[in-house]
């Protein structure tokens, strides 16, 4: 097995005695596995067959790059009274009505590509209404409105990856 550029032997095997050849590793198999991991979203893959154990780990150049700057949408009232004009706008992600993702996954704003979005800015929702789907491990999880109100901001795009705790939309 090759790990971090060093050849190691499979678990439970003995070192090859001096003067004898180590078992050959199929180069085509390694190429196929490398192609498989590079063409997929997998970050790590481990395969065992008999005494042979291969572990592939993807290291990307972007993993060491600084995170891109993300601008946070701001909620600003359309018609503000003169007294409120001096008050600073609240970032949508910090708004007390922000609905956050309960899991890591991919967010969907509609049930299917042809369907209309569950909610749009200006939509009125009741507590328990379906507002989004988050797909995680091939399972679609319904995200429901935690309270009644009006959608004042949608902070995600259809098909966008989301993290746990990431604000998805704002209900006022």
C-alpha positions as CSV (number, residue, x, y, z in Angstrom):
1,X,0.0,0.0,0.0
2,X,1.2,3.5,-0.7
3,X,0.4,6.1,1.9
4,X,1.8,9.7,1.8
5,X,4.2,8.6,-0.9
6,X,5.6,5.7,1.2
7,X,5.0,2.1,0.4
8,X,3.5,0.2,3.4
9,X,2.2,-3.3,3.7
10,X,-1.4,-4.3,4.3
11,X,-2.5,-4.9,7.9
12,X,-1.7,-8.3,9.3
13,X,1.0,-9.1,6.8
14,X,4.7,-9.7,7.4
15,X,7.5,-7.8,5.7
16,X,8.8,-9.3,2.5
17,X,11.9,-11.3,3.2
18,X,15.1,-10.0,1.6
19,X,15.6,-11.3,-1.9
20,X,12.0,-12.0,-2.7
21,X,9.7,-9.8,-4.7
22,X,6.8,-8.0,-3.2
23,X,3.4,-8.8,-4.7
24,X,2.8,-6.6,-7.8
25,X,0.1,-4.0,-7.6
26,X,-2.0,-3.7,-10.8
27,X,-1.2,-0.3,-12.2
28,X,-4.4,-0.3,-14.3
29,X,-6.4,-0.8,-11.1
30,X,-4.7,2.2,-9.5
31,X,-5.4,4.3,-12.5
32,X,-9.0,3.3,-12.5
33,X,-9.4,4.1,-8.8
34,X,-7.7,7.4,-9.2
35,X,-10.0,8.3,-12.1
36,X,-13.0,7.2,-10.1
37,X,-12.2,9.4,-7.1
38,X,-11.2,12.4,-9.4
39,X,-14.5,12.1,-11.3
40,X,-16.7,11.9,-8.2
41,X,-17.4,14.1,-5.2
42,X,-15.7,11.7,-2.9
43,X,-12.9,13.0,-0.7
44,X,-11.7,9.6,0.4
45,X,-12.0,6.0,-0.7
46,X,-10.8,2.8,0.9
47,X,-10.9,-0.7,-0.8
48,X,-10.0,-4.0,0.8
49,X,-9.7,-7.3,-1.0
50,X,-8.0,-10.2,0.8
51,X,-4.6,-8.9,2.0
52,X,-4.7,-5.9,-0.3
53,X,-6.0,-2.6,1.1
54,X,-5.9,0.6,-0.9
55,X,-6.9,4.0,0.5
56,X,-7.2,7.0,-1.7
57,X,-7.5,10.6,-0.3
58,X,-8.1,13.6,-2.5
59,X,-6.1,16.6,-1.7
60,X,-7.1,19.7,-3.6
61,X,-5.2,22.9,-4.1
62,X,-8.3,24.8,-3.2
63,X,-8.3,23.3,0.3
64,X,-5.3,25.5,1.2
65,X,-6.6,28.6,-0.6
66,X,-8.3,31.3,1.5
67,X,-12.1,31.2,1.6
68,X,-13.8,33.4,-0.9
69,X,-15.3,36.6,0.4
70,X,-19.1,36.3,0.7
71,X,-21.3,39.3,0.8
72,X,-24.2,39.1,3.2
73,X,-27.6,40.3,1.9
74,X,-29.0,43.2,4.0
75,X,-32.6,43.7,4.9
76,X,-33.6,47.3,4.3
77,X,-37.2,48.5,4.6
78,X,-38.5,49.9,1.3
79,X,-40.1,53.0,2.9
80,X,-38.4,54.0,6.1
81,X,-39.6,56.8,8.4
82,X,-37.1,59.6,8.9
83,X,-36.2,58.4,12.4
84,X,-35.5,54.9,11.2
85,X,-33.3,56.1,8.3
86,X,-30.4,56.6,10.7
87,X,-30.7,53.0,12.1
88,X,-28.2,50.6,10.5
89,X,-29.5,47.7,8.3
90,X,-29.5,44.2,9.9
91,X,-27.5,41.6,8.0
92,X,-30.1,39.0,6.9
93,X,-28.0,36.1,8.3
94,X,-28.2,37.7,11.8
95,X,-31.9,38.6,11.6
96,X,-33.9,37.0,14.4
97,X,-36.3,35.6,11.8
98,X,-33.5,33.8,9.9
99,X,-34.3,30.1,9.3
100,X,-31.1,28.1,9.5
101,X,-30.2,24.8,7.9
102,X,-30.5,21.8,10.4
103,X,-27.9,19.8,8.4
104,X,-25.2,19.7,5.8
105,X,-26.6,19.0,2.3
106,X,-28.0,20.5,-0.9
107,X,-30.9,22.9,-0.7
108,X,-33.8,22.8,-3.1
109,X,-36.4,25.6,-3.4
110,X,-38.8,23.4,-5.4
111,X,-40.0,19.8,-5.3
112,X,-38.9,19.2,-8.9
113,X,-37.1,21.2,-11.6
114,X,-40.5,21.9,-13.3
115,X,-42.3,22.9,-10.1
116,X,-42.7,26.4,-8.8
117,X,-40.7,27.4,-5.7
118,X,-42.2,26.6,-2.3
119,X,-41.8,30.2,-1.3
120,X,-40.6,33.5,-2.8
121,X,-39.9,36.9,-1.2
122,X,-43.3,38.2,-0.2
123,X,-44.9,34.8,0.3
124,X,-46.9,34.4,3.5
125,X,-46.3,31.2,5.4
126,X,-47.9,29.5,8.4
127,X,-46.0,27.5,11.1
128,X,-45.4,24.0,9.6
129,X,-45.6,25.0,5.9
130,X,-42.9,23.4,3.7
131,X,-40.5,26.1,2.7
132,X,-37.4,24.2,1.4
133,X,-35.9,20.7,0.9
134,X,-32.4,19.8,2.0
135,X,-31.0,16.6,0.4
136,X,-28.4,14.7,2.5
137,X,-27.2,11.2,1.6
138,X,-30.0,10.8,-1.1
139,X,-32.7,11.6,1.4
140,X,-34.9,14.7,0.9
141,X,-35.6,16.4,4.3
142,X,-38.5,18.9,4.4
143,X,-37.6,22.2,6.0
144,X,-40.8,23.7,7.5
145,X,-41.6,27.3,8.7
146,X,-40.9,27.5,12.4
147,X,-43.4,30.4,12.7
148,X,-46.0,32.3,10.7
149,X,-45.0,35.4,8.8
150,X,-43.8,36.8,5.5
151,X,-40.7,35.7,3.6
152,X,-38.5,38.9,3.5
153,X,-35.3,37.3,2.1
154,X,-34.2,34.1,0.4
155,X,-30.5,33.6,1.0
156,X,-29.9,30.4,-1.1
157,X,-30.1,29.3,-4.7
158,X,-31.8,26.1,-5.9
159,X,-29.2,23.3,-5.8
160,X,-26.7,25.2,-3.6
161,X,-24.7,23.2,-1.0
162,X,-25.4,24.4,2.5
163,X,-23.7,23.9,5.9
164,X,-25.2,23.2,9.3
165,X,-26.5,26.4,10.8
166,X,-26.3,28.4,7.5
167,X,-29.2,30.9,7.2
168,X,-31.5,29.8,4.4
169,X,-34.2,32.5,4.4
170,X,-35.8,35.1,6.7
171,X,-39.4,35.1,8.0
172,X,-40.7,38.3,9.5
